[in-house]
Amino acid sequence: MSVIEPQVSLNELVVTDVGPGAAMPPRHAAPRNRRPLRVAQVVSFYHPQIGGVEKHVQCLAQGCAEAGDDVVVLTHQVGDAPADEWIGAIRVLRFPMTMPARNYSLSLRLFSYLRRHAADFDVVHAHSYHTLIGHAAVRSRLPFVFTPHYHGTGHTPFRALLHRLYWPAGARLVRAADAVICVSDVERDLVIRDFPGTSGKVVTIPNGTNQKLVTPSDDRNGFDGPVVLTVGRLERYKNVDRIIDAFRALPFRATLVVVGEGPDRARLERHAKATEPGWPVHFAGRIPDSALDQLFVTAKVVTSASDHEAFGLTLAEGLVSGARVVASAIPAHAELARRSGEDAPVTIVDPQNTRQFADSLAASLLAERAPAGSIKLPSWAEVVQDTRELYSRVHALGHLSDRGGLTDASARGSGECRAATGLESS
């Protein structure tokens, strides 16, 4: 199965500085015995911190390490987490924050370390436009892959203002990348819209999923009635309060399980308390992956009421586990429904319409779970394979600052670069 979907091919962009006729090697011509790469994964927060980006980087780092790459995660230190830790085959280096803000946190030590140790790596992969950490990758002058997890705006009026003020710096970050990986076509279209001239290096590699190697518990993990599950960082824009309102409007008993931590948790717990008496709402906080897998294979419904997502990773995990999905009508969720197939048990709703939301939850709870594995979405193994092949192409060319720029022809305004097909897999 191919999971990489090019907007315009990255393979055959010809760079005159590399010599006449030089081009990215086609995918099928990649060396059979390609040597493992030394990869720096750069992300603001990493496992065991909870969030879609954190999960994405964890799965990618694990997959690359299992395939033989030397993977080091550079991230910010939270609480008493160790500064230097091996998690399996992955080395995790955590740096104290100079500016400890969730969205625009900064560690000057991390910037300095990556620049001083650039020779220890072949490629750097930075994650999230909505943080400052990607600029450390730019300063390293290493071949640079960027996954922006781009939403196109901030999630509050203040963050929306910061987003606009940050745009010039963010644009330099996107343009400095040798390749930009988006996790959905929706995200890709936003990136190309907001950063003109970058389309020739933007590809879509969707998030992966893993088949759950657990069986449902006979007692529904101790919960009373069928389970509705929502998973993610607890932020205002996730609208978990609207999930609670719709859940409490159900005409029969069920249990809502909220997995995750975040700044909105205290408000959400107060909101749940204020709407009692009603069906039980259980805030599970941060739980081990094994416990989360057990919830995915137990839940009748996995739901999200989010205003902004680049993909919808927890919904995809629910689908491949056999759960039904009820999700907000945002483009990323609609794309996931399309990718999952016409018969996928996905219902798109307006979370502001509490009655419609509740009716959709009720209908999904009354239906049977789908057979686990009946929904076919890309696996993390496929995602890792495509990402590693992209790393190899970028590494073969070297960083754009060393070769006069790697952009699409429309941005250069000349014939020095050309775009052609060839990034697809068979």
C-alpha positions in Angstrom: 0.0 0.0 0.0 1.3 3.5 -0.9 0.8 6.1 1.8 2.8 9.0 0.2 0.8 11.4 -1.9 2.8 14.1 -3.7 1.4 17.5 -4.5 4.3 17.8 -6.9 7.1 15.3 -7.0 10.2 16.0 -4.9 12.2 13.2 -6.6 13.3 14.9 -9.8 13.7 18.5 -8.8 16.9 19.3 -10.7 19.4 21.5 -8.8 22.0 23.2 -11.1 24.5 23.5 -8.3 24.7 19.7 -8.1 25.7 19.3 -11.7 24.0 19.1 -15.1 21.1 16.8 -15.1 21.3 15.9 -11.4 18.0 14.8 -9.9 16.6 13.2 -6.8 16.9 9.4 -7.4 13.6 7.9 -8.2 12.0 5.9 -5.4 12.5 2.6 -7.1 16.1 3.3 -7.7 16.9 3.8 -4.0 19.9 1.7 -3.0 18.9 -1.7 -1.9 21.5 -1.7 0.9 21.1 1.9 1.9 23.0 2.6 5.1 21.1 3.6 8.2 20.9 7.3 8.8 21.6 9.3 12.0 18.3 11.2 12.5 17.6 14.0 15.0 13.9 14.3 15.8 13.2 17.7 17.1 10.0 18.4 19.0 8.8 20.6 21.8 7.4 17.8 23.9 7.8 14.1 23.7 6.4 10.9 25.3 5.2 10.5 28.0 3.7 13.9 27.4 0.2 13.5 25.7 -0.8 14.9 22.4 -1.1 14.1 18.7 2.3 15.5 17.8 4.0 13.7 20.7 2.4 10.4 19.6 3.3 11.0 15.9 7.0 11.5 16.8 7.1 8.6 19.2 5.8 6.2 16.5 8.1 7.6 13.8 11.2 7.5 16.1 10.4 3.9 17.2 9.9 2.8 13.6 13.1 4.4 12.3 15.1 2.9 15.2 13.6 -0.6 14.6 14.6 -0.2 10.9 18.2 0.4 12.0 18.5 4.2 12.1 20.4 5.9 14.9 17.6 8.1 16.3 18.0 10.9 18.9 15.0 12.9 20.1 15.8 16.5 21.1 13.0 18.0 23.2 12.2 20.2 26.2 12.5 19.1 29.8 9.2 18.9 31.8 9.2 18.4 35.5 11.7 15.9 36.8 12.1 14.0 33.5 15.7 12.9 33.0 17.9 15.1 30.8 19.4 12.1 29.0 17.4 8.8 28.7 17.4 5.8 26.5 13.8 4.6 25.7 14.4 1.3 23.9 16.8 2.1 21.0 16.0 5.8 21.1 18.1 8.3 22.9 16.0 11.2 24.4 17.8 14.4 25.3 15.7 16.9 27.2 16.8 20.6 27.6 15.6 23.1 30.2 13.3 25.8 28.8 14.6 29.3 28.6 11.0 30.5 27.9 8.6 28.0 29.4 5.4 28.6 27.4 3.4 25.7 26.0 3.0 27.1 22.4 6.1 29.2 22.1 8.5 27.5 24.5 12.2 28.0 23.8 15.4 26.3 24.9 18.6 28.1 23.9 20.6 25.1 25.1 18.7 22.8 22.6 19.5 25.3 19.8 23.2 25.4 20.9 23.5 21.6 21.2 22.1 20.9 17.8 24.3 23.4 16.1 27.4 22.2 17.9 26.6 18.5 17.3 25.4 18.9 13.7 28.2 16.6 12.5 26.6 13.8 14.6 23.5 13.7 12.3 22.7 13.1 8.7 19.3 14.7 8.7 17.1 16.7 11.1 13.3 16.3 11.3 11.5 19.1 13.2 7.8 19.0 14.1 5.1 21.6 14.6 4.9 25.1 13.0 3.1 26.2 16.1 6.2 26.2 18.3 9.7 27.8 18.0 11.7 24.6 18.0 11.9 24.2 14.3 14.2 27.1 14.0 16.9 25.1 15.8 16.8 22.8 12.8 17.3 25.7 10.4 20.4 26.9 12.4 22.0 23.5 12.3 22.3 23.7 8.4 21.6 20.0 8.3 19.4 18.5 5.6 16.0 19.5 7.0 12.6 17.8 6.9 9.7 19.6 8.5 6.3 18.3 9.5 4.3 21.4 10.5 1.1 19.8 11.9 -0.3 23.1 10.6 -3.8 24.4 11.6 -3.7 27.7 9.8 -4.5 29.8 12.9 -4.3 30.0 16.7 -6.9 28.4 18.9 -7.9 31.5 20.9 -8.1 35.2 19.9 -4.8 35.8 21.6 -3.1 32.8 19.9 -4.6 33.9 16.6 -2.9 37.2 17.0 0.4 35.6 17.9 0.0 33.4 14.8 -0.3 36.4 12.6 2.7 38.1 14.2 4.7 34.9 13.9 4.0 34.4 10.2 7.2 36.1 8.8 9.4 33.8 11.0 7.2 30.8 10.3 7.5 31.5 6.6 11.3 31.4 6.8 11.0 28.1 8.6 8.8 26.5 6.0 10.9 27.8 3.1 14.2 26.7 4.7 13.0 23.1 4.8 14.2 20.7 2.1 11.0 18.7 2.3 7.7 19.4 4.1 5.6 16.4 5.2 1.9 17.1 5.8 -0.3 14.4 7.5 -3.4 15.2 5.4 -4.3 16.7 2.1 -6.2 19.4 4.0 -3.1 20.4 5.9 -1.1 20.3 2.6 -3.5 22.7 0.9 -3.3 25.1 3.9 0.5 25.1 3.8 0.6 25.8 0.1 -2.1 28.5 0.4 -0.3 30.3 3.2 3.3 29.8 2.0 3.3 30.4 -1.8 6.2 28.9 -3.7 6.6 25.8 -1.5 4.3 23.4 -3.4 7.2 21.6 -5.1 8.6 20.2 -1.8 5.3 19.5 0.0 4.1 15.8 0.2 1.3 14.1 2.1 2.2 11.1 4.3 -0.8 10.4 6.5 -0.5 9.4 10.1 -0.3 5.6 10.7 -2.3 3.3 12.8 -1.4 0.1 14.7 -3.5 -3.0 15.1 -4.3 -3.5 18.8 -2.9 -6.8 20.1 -5.4 -6.9 23.0 -8.9 -8.3 23.4 -11.8 -6.4 24.8 -12.4 -6.9 28.6 -15.5 -8.8 29.5 -16.4 -6.2 32.1 -15.8 -3.1 29.9 -12.8 -2.3 32.1 -15.2 -1.9 35.0 -17.3 0.9 33.4 -21.1 0.8 33.6 -22.7 0.5 30.1 -21.2 1.1 26.7 -18.2 3.3 26.5 -17.7 6.6 24.7 -14.1 7.5 24.4 -12.3 10.8 23.7 -8.5 11.1 23.7 -6.1 14.0 23.5 -4.6 17.0 25.1 -7.3 18.9 27.0 -7.4 22.3 25.3 -10.3 24.7 24.8 -10.4 24.2 21.1 -11.0 20.4 21.5 -14.5 21.3 22.9 -14.7 18.4 25.3 -17.4 20.3 27.2 -19.6 19.9 24.1 -19.0 16.1 24.2 -20.0 16.1 27.9 -23.2 18.0 27.1 -24.2 15.7 24.2 -23.3 12.6 26.3 -25.4 13.7 29.2 -28.3 14.1 26.8 -28.2 10.4 25.9 -31.5 8.6 26.5 -29.8 5.5 28.1 -26.9 4.8 30.4 -23.3 4.8 29.1 -19.9 5.9 30.4 -17.8 8.7 28.9 -14.0 8.2 29.3 -11.8 11.3 28.8 -8.1 10.4 28.4 -5.5 13.1 28.5 -4.1 16.1 30.4 -4.0 19.7 29.6 -4.8 23.3 30.8 -8.6 22.8 30.3 -8.9 19.8 32.6 -10.0 21.7 35.7 -12.7 23.6 33.9 -13.9 20.4 32.2 -14.2 18.7 35.6 -16.2 21.6 37.0 -18.4 21.5 33.9 -19.0 17.8 34.3 -19.9 18.3 38.0 -22.2 21.1 37.2 -24.2 19.0 34.8 -24.9 16.2 37.3 -26.9 14.2 37.9 -26.2 12.4 34.7 -24.4 9.5 33.1 -20.9 9.0 34.5 -17.9 11.0 33.1 -14.5 9.5 34.0 -11.4 11.6 33.6 -8.6 9.1 33.2 -5.7 11.5 32.8 -2.5 10.1 31.4 -2.6 6.3 31.1 -0.1 3.7 29.8 -0.3 2.8 26.1 -1.5 -0.7 27.0 -4.5 0.7 29.0 -5.3 3.0 26.1 -5.2 0.1 23.6 -7.6 -1.8 25.9 -10.0 1.2 25.8 -9.8 1.5 22.0 -10.9 -2.2 21.6 -13.6 -1.8 24.3 -15.2 1.5 23.4 -18.4 1.5 21.2 -17.7 5.1 20.1 -14.6 7.3 19.8 -15.4 10.9 19.4 -13.9 14.3 18.8 -15.5 17.8 18.8 -12.3 19.6 17.9 -12.3 22.9 16.0 -8.9 22.3 14.4 -6.9 19.2 13.5 -4.4 18.4 10.9 -5.4 14.7 10.8 -7.5 13.0 13.6 -5.1 10.4 14.8 -7.2 9.1 17.8 -10.2 8.7 15.5 -8.2 6.6 13.1 -7.0 4.4 16.0 -10.6 4.0 17.0 -11.7 3.0 13.5 -9.0 0.3 13.0 -9.9 -1.1 16.5 -13.5 -1.6 15.6 -15.1 1.5 17.2 -17.6 3.8 15.6 -16.6 7.4 15.2 -18.7 10.6 15.8 -16.6 13.6 14.9 -16.9 17.4 14.3 -17.5 18.6 10.8 -14.0 19.9 10.1 -12.0 19.2 6.9 -9.5 16.9 8.5 -12.2 14.6 9.9 -14.1 14.6 6.6 -10.8 13.6 4.9 -10.3 10.7 7.4 -13.9 9.5 6.7 -13.1 9.6 2.9 -9.8 7.7 3.4 -11.6 5.1 5.5 -14.0 4.1 2.7 -17.7 4.5 2.0 -18.8 1.9 4.5 -16.7 3.2 7.4 -18.8 3.8 10.5 -18.1 7.6 10.7 -20.7 10.2 11.5 -19.9 13.9 11.0 -21.8 16.3 13.2 -22.0 19.9 14.4 -21.0 19.8 18.1 -22.8 23.0 18.7 -26.0 21.2 17.9 -26.3 19.2 21.2 -29.4 17.3 20.1 -27.9 16.2 16.8 -24.6 15.3 18.5 -26.5 13.3 21.2 -28.7 11.5 18.6 -25.6 10.5 16.6 -23.8 9.2 19.7 -26.9 7.2 20.7 -27.3 5.6 17.2 -23.6 4.6 17.2 -23.8 3.2 20.7 -26.8 1.0 19.7 -25.0 -0.3 16.6 -22.5 -3.2 16.8 -18.8 -2.5 16.8 -17.1 -3.2 13.4 -14.8 -6.2 13.2 -11.3 -5.1 14.2 -9.2 -4.7 11.1 -12.1 -4.2 8.7 -11.1 -0.6 8.1 -7.9 -0.3 6.2 -5.7 2.7 6.9 -2.0 3.1 6.5 0.1 1.3 9.2 2.9 3.0 11.0 5.3 0.6 9.3 4.2 2.0 5.9 4.5 5.6 7.1 8.0 4.9 8.5 9.1 3.3 5.2 8.0 6.3 3.2 9.5 8.8 5.6 12.8 7.0 5.7 12.9 7.0 1.9 12.3 10.8 1.9 15.1 11.2 4.4 17.5 9.4 2.1 16.6 11.6 -0.9 17.0 14.8 1.2 20.3 13.6 2.6 21.6 12.7 -0.9 21.1 16.3 -2.0 22.3 18.0 1.1 20.8 21.1 2.7 19.4 23.7 0.3 21.6 26.4 1.8 24.6 24.4 0.4 23.2 24.0 -3.1 21.6 27.3 -4.0 18.0 26.5 -3.0 15.5 23.7 -3.5 12.2 25.2 -4.4 9.6 24.7 -7.1 10.0 26.4 -10.4 7.1 28.8 -9.8 9.0 30.2 -6.8 12.3 30.6 -8.6 10.7 32.1 -11.7 13.1 30.4 -14.0 13.9 27.0 -15.5 16.6 26.1 -13.0 14.4 23.6 -11.2 11.8 21.4 -12.7 9.1 19.2 -11.1 8.2 15.8 -12.3 6.4 12.7 -11.1 8.1 9.8 -9.4 7.6 10.0 -5.7 4.7 7.6 -5.7 5.2 4.1 -4.6 3.9 1.1 -6.6 
